[in-house]
Amino acid sequence: MMQKDILKLVGHRVRDLRKERGWSQEALGEKGGFHYSYIGQIERGEKNVSLLNLVKIADALEVGVPQLFAYLDDEEKYIGSEADLQEIVKTLRTKKPHQVRMARNVVRELVNETYEV
C-alpha cells in the first residue's frame, strides 16, 4: 500500500466518524483545536497528519486512536458502531471483574452464545 493510500484511508475514516456525529468540519476543528480547512485536508488525504494531531482528533471524536485505522479494506468499507463499542468498553473499565464477566455473559446470551461462570 502506498503512503498516499494510507493518508486517504485515514482521512476517509475521520470524515465518516465526523459525519456519524452530524458534525461539520468546522465543528470537529473547534473540538480538536484545528482550523476547518486543516480537517478538510486530512479528510482528503492531502496532509500527513502527525501522531499528536491524530490523538487530538480521536479525542475530539471520542474514539481511541486505533479507531482511526479501523478500515476493513481498500474499498473504504468501515467498521460500524465503533462509537457504541468504545462507550461500552469505557463503561466496563470502571467496573469490578465480576461485573465485567456478568456483562460479557449477558452479551453472549443476547447473541446466543454459550457462557462461562
Secondary structure, 3 states (H helix, E strand, C coil): CCHHHHHHHHHHHHHHHHHHCCCCHHHHHHHHCCCHHHHHHHHCCCCCCCHHHHHHHHHHHCCCHHHHHCECCCCCCECCCHHHHHHHHHHHCCCCHHHHHHHHHHHHHHCCCCCCC
